[in-house]
Amino acid sequence: MIKTRRNILQLLGATALTAIGFGSTVNEASAADVTLRLHQFLPAQANVPKNIFEPWMAKIQEESGGRIEFQHFPAMQLGGKPPELIDQAIDGVADIVWTLPGYTPGRFPRTEVFELPFTMTNAEATSRSFWQLAEETMLDQDFKDVKVLGLWVHGPGLIHSKEPIDSIEDLNGVKLRAPTRVTNQMFSELGATAIGMPIPAVPEALSKGVIDATVIPWEVTGALKINELVENHTTFGEDSLYTSTFVLAMNKDRWNALPDDLKAIIDANSGEEFSAFAGKQMQMDDAGPRDAAIGMGANIIELSPDQVAAWKEAAAPVAAAWIAEMDEKGLDGTGLRARALELIEANTK
């Protein structure tokens, strides 16, 4: 079955390459020693591709003297759906993918510790902590089938809704899209009807009434035109209701086949510092779309500290349940939670 899946995925990737004009002749004609295909789910004009991936690829290409070049395939141009990206990296359909571990629930359980309610401080510190904890507990377990290049989180999560959400009670009956298992559990605990879906599906779901609200960071609302679909945006002051985790992962065989000097160049541009940069950049990119929403007359609902405290109390059972679940599975949820909070505190400036 695994071999069959791999054959299907490889055929899918090859077909997509041909369809968009990047057949094997590109590699044959290239002056580069290595051409790496990066596949991800956001449109090319979104902030992450524009402000993280494009500079990252350009820097590696320059430092390699042109021996490494990239082909960037945004918006799932190699085919498949966002939850399939991690298997595309494992099976070699793409050389590098960017995805959410949470798109495949239960597969990367330790990463969920950073998604628990009101855990993160800022994206740079939390991303650095994510990488550090991954080195201790995840790289050789959750991510053993890939070469991990980066791990990070986005800026403080917030609610974007058709009707105003000022209180927890306002969530009752609201069909709300959330990105991961943990965030779905949280919003179910808070009274919403939680609906999981990858982020590219959100605009259509909002426009067709499949969902009434969504949680995503500000930085991606512009590319997805969320500000044109909803008017209300509930923020949590200096706290973060939630965040999502991301992984930039490379096919292991492709990595192992690289010359040592090219591995060194990629390694020098990956890991903890790159992860911290990516998280920081995502949070910096929150400002533009937020200002655009304000300029369009959006209703920005800023919860008071007392209101946020009520949300924290209501969401606390989600973290407790996650810890108990991980402990029961032998994954030391108690230790993971304590270590994640310790690292975040140490890294927060």
C-alpha positions in Angstrom: 0.0 0.0 0.0 2.8 2.4 0.9 4.5 1.7 -2.5 1.3 2.3 -4.3 0.7 5.6 -2.5 4.2 6.7 -3.3 3.8 5.8 -7.0 0.5 7.7 -7.2 2.0 10.8 -5.4 5.0 10.8 -7.6 2.8 10.6 -10.8 0.7 13.4 -9.4 3.8 15.6 -8.9 5.2 14.8 -12.3 1.9 15.6 -14.0 1.6 18.9 -12.2 5.1 19.8 -13.1 4.5 19.2 -16.8 1.1 21.0 -16.7 2.7 24.2 -15.4 5.7 24.1 -17.6 8.4 22.8 -15.3 9.2 19.5 -16.8 12.5 17.6 -16.4 14.1 19.7 -19.1 14.4 22.5 -16.5 16.8 20.4 -14.4 18.7 19.2 -17.4 19.2 22.8 -18.7 20.0 24.3 -15.3 23.5 25.4 -14.4 22.8 24.5 -10.8 24.1 21.3 -9.3 20.9 20.8 -7.3 17.4 22.0 -8.0 15.0 21.7 -5.0 11.2 21.9 -5.4 9.5 23.7 -2.5 5.7 23.1 -2.3 3.3 24.9 0.0 -0.3 25.9 0.3 -0.5 29.7 0.3 -0.6 31.9 -2.8 2.7 33.4 -3.9 1.6 37.0 -2.9 1.0 36.0 0.7 3.4 37.2 3.4 5.0 33.9 4.3 6.1 33.1 0.7 7.0 36.7 0.0 8.8 37.6 3.2 10.2 34.3 4.4 10.6 31.7 1.6 11.7 34.0 -1.2 14.5 35.6 0.9 15.5 32.2 2.3 15.8 30.6 -1.1 17.7 33.6 -2.5 20.2 33.6 0.3 20.9 29.9 0.0 21.3 30.2 -3.8 23.7 33.1 -3.4 25.8 31.4 -0.7 26.0 28.3 -2.8 27.3 30.3 -5.8 24.3 29.2 -7.8 25.0 25.5 -7.2 21.6 25.3 -5.4 18.5 26.7 -7.0 14.8 26.4 -6.1 11.6 25.9 -7.8 8.8 27.4 -5.7 5.3 25.9 -6.1 2.8 27.9 -4.1 -1.0 27.3 -3.7 -0.6 23.5 -4.0 0.5 23.7 -7.7 2.1 20.2 -7.5 -1.3 18.8 -6.7 -2.9 17.3 -3.7 -4.4 18.9 -0.6 -2.6 20.7 2.3 -2.9 17.7 4.7 -1.0 15.6 2.1 2.1 17.8 2.1 4.0 16.0 4.7 3.7 12.7 2.8 4.7 14.5 -0.3 8.0 15.3 1.4 8.4 11.8 2.7 7.6 10.2 -0.7 9.6 12.6 -2.8 6.8 14.3 -4.7 8.4 17.6 -3.5 11.9 18.1 -2.1 10.8 20.6 0.6 7.3 21.3 2.0 5.8 23.8 4.4 2.8 22.7 6.3 1.0 22.5 9.7 1.7 19.4 11.7 -1.9 19.9 12.9 -3.2 19.2 9.4 -2.6 15.5 10.2 -4.2 15.1 13.7 -2.4 12.7 16.0 0.7 12.3 13.9 2.9 14.9 15.5 1.4 14.9 19.1 4.3 16.7 20.9 4.0 19.8 18.7 0.5 20.4 20.1 2.0 21.7 23.4 2.6 25.0 21.7 -1.0 25.3 20.4 -2.6 25.1 23.8 -4.7 28.1 24.8 -2.8 31.2 26.1 0.6 29.5 25.9 2.7 31.7 23.6 4.1 35.1 24.4 5.3 36.3 21.1 6.1 34.4 17.9 9.8 34.8 18.0 10.3 33.5 21.5 7.8 30.7 21.0 9.3 29.6 17.7 12.8 29.5 19.3 11.3 27.5 22.1 9.6 25.2 19.6 12.9 24.4 17.9 14.7 23.9 21.2 12.1 21.5 22.6 12.0 19.7 19.2 15.8 19.1 19.5 15.1 17.5 22.9 12.1 15.4 22.1 10.7 15.7 18.5 13.3 15.6 15.7 14.1 11.9 16.2 10.5 10.9 17.1 7.6 12.9 15.6 9.8 14.1 12.6 12.0 11.0 12.2 10.9 10.5 8.5 12.0 14.0 7.3 14.9 16.4 7.6 13.5 19.4 9.5 14.7 22.8 8.4 12.5 25.0 10.4 9.7 25.0 13.1 7.8 28.1 14.1 4.5 29.6 15.1 2.5 32.6 13.9 1.6 35.7 15.9 -1.2 36.0 18.4 -4.4 34.2 17.2 -7.7 36.1 17.0 -11.3 35.6 15.9 -12.7 37.0 12.7 -16.5 36.8 12.6 -19.6 37.9 10.8 -21.3 38.8 14.1 -19.5 40.5 17.0 -18.0 38.2 19.6 -17.5 40.1 22.8 -17.9 37.3 25.3 -17.6 33.5 25.5 -21.4 33.3 25.4 -21.3 34.9 21.9 -19.6 31.7 20.6 -22.7 29.6 21.3 -23.9 28.1 18.1 -21.3 29.8 16.0 -19.8 27.7 13.2 -16.2 28.5 13.6 -13.2 27.2 11.6 -10.2 26.2 13.5 -6.9 24.9 12.1 -5.9 22.0 14.3 -7.1 19.3 16.7 -6.2 21.4 19.8 -7.9 24.5 18.6 -11.0 22.6 17.6 -11.1 21.1 21.1 -10.7 24.6 22.6 -13.6 26.2 20.7 -15.8 23.2 21.3 -15.1 23.6 25.0 -16.0 27.3 24.7 -19.4 26.5 23.1 -18.8 27.0 19.3 -19.4 24.5 16.6 -15.8 23.9 15.7 -15.1 23.0 12.0 -11.6 21.9 11.0 -10.3 22.9 7.5 -7.1 24.0 5.9 -6.7 27.7 5.5 -7.1 27.9 1.7 -10.7 26.7 2.1 -11.7 29.5 4.5 -12.7 32.3 2.1 -15.2 30.1 0.2 -16.5 28.6 3.4 -17.2 32.1 4.8 -18.8 33.4 1.5 -21.1 30.3 1.3 -22.1 30.4 5.0 -20.4 27.0 5.8 -18.8 28.9 8.7 -19.6 32.1 10.5 -16.2 32.8 11.9 -12.6 31.7 11.6 -9.4 32.0 13.7 -6.3 33.0 11.7 -3.5 35.5 12.4 -3.8 39.0 10.9 -0.9 38.4 8.5 -2.8 36.1 6.2 -6.1 38.0 6.2 -5.0 40.2 3.3 -4.1 37.5 0.9 -7.3 35.6 1.7 -9.4 38.8 1.6 -10.9 38.0 5.0 -11.5 41.7 5.7 -13.9 41.7 2.7 -15.9 38.8 4.1 -16.3 39.7 7.8 -16.4 42.9 9.7 -15.6 41.9 13.3 -12.2 41.0 14.8 -11.9 39.9 18.4 -8.4 40.5 19.9 -7.0 39.5 23.4 -4.8 42.4 24.3 -1.2 41.2 25.0 -2.3 37.6 25.3 -2.7 35.1 22.6 -5.8 32.9 22.5 -3.9 30.3 20.4 -1.3 29.8 17.8 -0.5 27.2 15.2 2.7 25.3 14.6 4.5 25.0 11.2 7.2 22.8 9.9 9.5 23.3 6.9 10.6 19.7 6.1 12.8 18.1 3.4 12.8 14.7 1.9 15.5 12.6 3.7 16.9 10.9 0.6 17.2 14.2 -1.2 19.0 15.6 1.8 21.4 12.6 2.2 22.3 12.8 -1.5 23.6 16.4 -1.2 27.3 17.1 -1.0 28.5 17.9 2.5 29.3 21.5 1.5 25.8 22.2 0.3 24.3 20.5 3.3 26.4 22.9 5.4 25.0 25.9 3.6 21.4 24.8 4.1 22.0 23.9 7.7 23.5 27.4 8.3 20.3 28.9 7.1 18.0 26.5 9.0 17.4 25.5 12.5 16.8 27.7 15.6 17.8 31.1 14.2 15.8 30.6 11.0 12.8 29.4 13.1 13.0 32.4 15.3 13.3 34.7 12.3 10.3 33.1 10.6 8.1 33.4 13.6 9.1 37.0 14.2 8.5 37.9 10.5 5.0 36.4 10.6 4.1 38.5 13.7 5.6 41.6 12.1 3.4 41.0 9.1 0.3 41.2 11.2 0.4 45.0 11.2 -0.4 45.7 7.5 -3.6 43.6 7.2 -4.7 44.9 10.6 -4.3 48.5 9.5 -6.0 47.7 6.3 -9.0 46.3 8.2 -9.2 49.4 10.3 -9.0 51.5 7.2 -12.0 49.6 5.8 -14.0 50.4 9.0 -13.7 47.0 10.6 -15.0 46.5 14.2 -11.9 45.7 16.2 -13.1 44.2 19.5 -10.3 44.6 22.1 -11.1 42.5 25.2 -10.3 43.9 28.6 -7.9 42.1 31.0 -10.9 40.9 33.0 -12.6 39.6 29.9 -9.4 37.8 28.9 -9.1 36.3 32.3 -12.6 34.7 31.9 -11.5 33.2 28.5 -8.4 31.8 30.2 -10.4 30.2 32.9 -12.9 28.7 30.4 -10.1 27.3 28.2 -8.0 25.9 31.0 -9.7 22.4 30.8 -8.3 22.0 27.3 -4.7 22.1 28.5 -5.5 19.8 31.4 -7.2 17.3 29.1 -4.3 17.4 26.7 -1.7 16.8 29.4 -3.7 13.8 30.7 -4.1 12.4 27.2 -0.4 12.6 26.5 0.5 11.1 29.9 -1.9 8.2 29.2 -0.2 7.6 25.9 3.2 7.6 27.5 4.3 10.9 25.9 4.9 12.8 29.2 2.4 15.5 28.6 3.2 16.9 32.1 6.9 17.2 31.3 6.3 18.6 27.8 4.0 21.3 29.1 6.3 22.3 31.9 9.4 22.4 29.6 7.6 24.4 26.9 6.5 27.0 29.4 10.0 27.1 30.8 11.6 27.6 27.4 9.1 30.3 26.4 9.7 32.2 29.6 13.4 32.0 29.2 13.3 33.1 25.5 10.8 35.9 26.0 12.4 39.4 26.1 
